[in-house]
Amino acid sequence: MISINREAMKTVHVILDDADALGVVADQLPNGATVIDMGLRAKGGWRAARLYTLVTIGGLGEVTYEPFSVGGRMLTAVRVMIDHPIEGCVASQIAGWRLESPGKEHAAILAGPGRALNKASLDHYFEWTDYRDDHHESVVAIQTSEPVSPEMADIIAASCAVRPENLYILIAPNRSLVCAVQVAARIVEQTLHRLAEEGMDLRCLRHAYGFGVVPPLIDDDLISMGRINDSLLYGGIANIAVDSTDDLCERIVGRVISSACEAYGRPFIEIYEDAGRDFYEIPIELHSPAEVHLNNIASGRTFSAGRIDHDVLETSFYG
């Protein structure tokens, strides 16, 4: 059986061995847990962002960069190739583990392969798969602007049934390059959860790849949050190979794109403000990719919907 924590640890060791050159800082907490700062106090960079993303997909794919033009300006897109979509995305990359911890006003939302070890309370995304991991080391990733406390690390380690010294926590805030890249690389997992929500059995998944534009950076977590969401909603394309029926693919493909939502058409930050800065007040249908292609390997046909919205991207990134 594939162990996504074992596979991810191969990349964690690469990060730790090359921390200085990658611009990251690894600290050991008093309880022995390792926190790898990849953008909070640390500078991070393009190589660090690629490795962070690879960890979040359990090491089960490839992460590369390519050019992407917005408003006549050349930006970068991140392309992610997923060999095992269920294990790499549903069981690992999705930020689905909500963790309340002492002294924190807001719950931390954890992603990464450690989710598949969580014995305390598996998040609801595991309703879509029977996959569970079994490994003595755990790796999680947190999109946060706050340091990780020993108390939080203790909770994570206990939930994963690992010793604290075998726990590795990657962190990066919204405003960092590492975070911008790893969010844009969530284009496949964003598509998968929409497919499941619209009734597709994810056991039919075979292969997946996608790319999303990496937005210009700004030293402001709120604006950065808006831009990185826009990179998915208006600048992300997913290609999913499934073994399904043409009827289902044709019926579902137009419902799993962001333009199918009534809230579509404005930068995410505006939609977020109108929702009272409450993510739960934003329609779930908006959290979809800009463009989707479903390749049904049973028939060889491909069903497509959506498009890249350069106008909204230009307003979000440069307006």
Long-range contacts (C-beta under 8 A, 24 or more apart in sequence): 1-134, 2-58, 2-60, 2-84, 2-87, 3-133, 3-134, 3-135, 4-58, 4-59, 4-60, 4-87, 4-88, 4-91, 4-92, 4-113, 4-116, 4-133, 5-58, 5-113, 5-114, 5-116, 5-117, 5-133, 5-135, 5-137, 5-138, 5-139, 6-135, 6-137, 7-58, 7-59, 7-60, 7-113, 8-54, 8-55, 8-58, 8-59, 8-92, 8-112, 8-113, 8-139, 9-137, 9-139, 9-168, 10-59, 11-51, 11-54, 11-55, 11-59, 12-36, 12-55, 12-139, 12-168, 14-51, 15-48, 15-51, 15-55, 21-47, 22-47, 22-48, 22-51, 23-48, 24-48, 29-148, 29-149, 29-150, 29-153, 29-164, 30-150, 31-150, 31-153, 31-154, 31-157, 31-164, 31-165, 32-163, 32-164, 32-165, 32-167, 33-148, 33-150, 33-153, 33-154, 33-156, 33-157, 33-164, 33-165, 33-167, 33-168, 33-169, 34-167, 34-168, 34-169, 35-147, 35-148, 35-153, 35-169, 35-171, 36-168, 36-169, 36-170, 36-171, 37-171, 37-172, 38-170, 38-171, 38-172, 38-176, 38-178, 39-171, 39-172, 39-173, 39-175, 39-176, 39-177, 39-178, 39-179, 40-144, 40-145, 40-147, 40-171, 40-172, 40-173, 40-176, 44-172, 44-176, 44-177, 44-178, 45-177, 45-178, 46-177, 46-181, 48-177, 48-178, 49-78, 49-177, 49-178, 49-180, 49-181, 49-182, 50-78, 50-181, 52-141, 52-170, 52-172, 52-178, 52-181, 52-182, 53-78, 53-80, 53-181, 53-182, 53-185, 55-112, 55-113, 55-139, 55-141, 55-170, 56-92, 56-93, 56-111, 56-112, 56-141, 56-182, 56-185, 57-82, 57-88, 57-89, 57-92, 57-93, 57-185, 58-84, 58-87, 58-88, 58-91, 58-92, 58-93, 58-112, 58-113, 60-84, 60-87, 60-88, 60-92, 61-88, 63-185, 66-211, 68-211, 68-213, 68-214, 68-235, 70-213, 70-235, 70-310, 70-313, 70-314, 70-317, 70-318, 71-310, 71-313, 71-314, 71-317, 71-318, 73-318, 75-213, 75-214, 75-215, 75-216, 75-317, 76-213, 76-214, 77-184, 77-211, 77-212, 77-213, 77-214, 77-235, 78-181, 78-184, 78-185, 78-211, 78-212, 78-214, 79-209, 79-210, 79-211, 80-185, 80-187, 80-188, 80-209, 80-210, 80-211, 81-208, 81-209, 82-188, 82-207, 82-208, 82-209, 83-207, 85-188, 85-192, 85-202, 85-205, 85-206, 85-207, 85-208, 85-240, 86-128, 86-129, 86-131, 86-202, 86-203, 86-205, 87-116, 87-131, 89-188, 89-189, 89-192, 89-208, 90-125, 90-126, 90-128, 90-129, 90-131, 90-189, 90-192, 90-193, 90-202, 91-115, 91-116, 91-125, 91-126, 91-129, 91-131, 91-132, 91-133, 92-116, 93-186, 93-188, 93-189, 94-123, 94-125, 94-189, 94-193, 95-143, 96-123, 96-124, 96-125, 97-123, 97-140, 98-123, 99-152, 99-155, 99-156, 101-149, 101-151, 101-152, 101-155, 102-149, 102-151, 102-152, 103-149, 103-151, 104-146, 104-149, 104-152, 108-142, 108-144, 108-152, 109-142, 109-143, 110-140, 110-141, 110-142, 110-156, 111-140, 111-141, 111-142, 111-143, 112-139, 112-140, 112-141, 112-170, 113-138, 113-139, 113-140, 114-138, 114-139, 114-140, 114-156, 114-160, 114-167, 115-140, 117-159, 117-160, 117-161, 117-162, 118-159, 118-160, 119-159, 119-160, 119-161, 120-158, 120-159, 121-159, 125-193, 128-196, 128-202, 129-202, 129-203, 135-162, 136-162, 136-163, 136-166, 137-162, 137-166, 137-167, 137-168, 138-162, 138-166, 138-167, 138-168, 139-167, 139-168, 139-169, 139-170, 140-167, 140-168, 140-169, 140-170, 141-169, 141-170, 141-171, 141-172, 141-182, 142-169, 142-170, 142-171, 143-171, 143-172, 143-173, 143-174, 143-179, 143-182, 143-183, 144-171, 144-172, 144-173, 145-173, 145-174, 145-175, 145-221, 147-171, 173-221, 173-224, 174-221, 174-222, 174-224, 174-225, 174-228, 175-217, 175-218, 175-219, 175-220, 175-221, 175-224, 176-217, 177-214, 177-217, 179-224, 179-228, 180-214, 180-215, 180-217, 180-224, 180-227, 180-228, 180-231, 181-214, 183-212, 183-228, 183-229, 183-231, 183-232, 184-211, 184-212, 184-213, 184-214, 184-215, 184-228, 184-231, 184-232, 184-235, 184-236, 185-212, 186-212, 186-232, 187-211, 187-212, 187-232, 187-236, 187-237, 187-238, 187-289, 188-238, 188-240, 190-232, 190-236, 190-238, 190-287, 190-288, 190-289, 191-238, 191-240, 191-256, 191-288, 191-289, 191-292, 192-240, 193-287, 194-255, 194-256, 194-285, 194-287, 194-288, 194-289, 195-240, 195-252, 195-256, 197-284, 198-252, 198-255, 198-256, 199-248, 199-252, 200-242, 200-244, 200-248, 200-252, 204-242, 204-243, 204-244, 205-240, 205-241, 205-242, 206-241, 206-242, 206-243, 206-297, 207-240, 207-241, 208-238, 208-239, 208-240, 208-241, 209-238, 209-239, 210-236, 210-237, 210-238, 210-239, 210-289, 211-236, 211-237, 212-236, 212-237, 213-313, 215-316, 215-317, 216-317, 216-318, 222-269, 223-269, 225-268, 225-269, 225-272, 226-267, 226-268, 226-269, 226-270, 226-272, 226-316, 227-267, 227-268, 227-269, 227-316, 227-317, 229-268, 229-272, 230-267, 230-268, 230-312, 230-313, 230-316, 230-317, 231-313, 232-258, 232-287, 232-289, 232-290, 233-258, 233-264, 233-268, 233-286, 233-287, 233-288, 233-289, 233-290, 233-312, 234-258, 234-290, 234-308, 234-309, 234-312, 234-313, 234-316, 235-290, 235-308, 235-309, 235-313, 236-289, 236-290, 236-291, 237-289, 237-290, 237-291, 237-292, 237-293, 237-308, 238-289, 238-291, 238-292, 238-293, 239-292, 239-293, 239-295, 240-292, 240-293, 240-294, 240-295, 241-295, 241-297, 242-294, 242-295, 242-296, 242-297, 243-296, 243-297, 243-298, 244-294, 244-296, 244-298, 245-296, 245-298, 246-296, 246-298, 246-299, 246-301, 246-303, 249-294, 249-296, 249-301, 249-303, 250-303, 252-294, 253-292, 253-294, 253-303, 253-304, 253-305, 254-305, 255-285, 256-288, 256-289, 256-292, 256-305, 257-288, 257-289, 257-290, 257-291, 257-292, 257-305, 257-306, 258-285, 258-286, 258-287, 258-288, 258-289, 258-290, 258-306, 259-290, 259-306, 259-307, 259-309, 260-285, 260-288, 261-285, 261-286, 261-288, 265-309, 265-312, 266-312, 267-312, 267-315, 267-316, 267-319, 268-316, 269-316
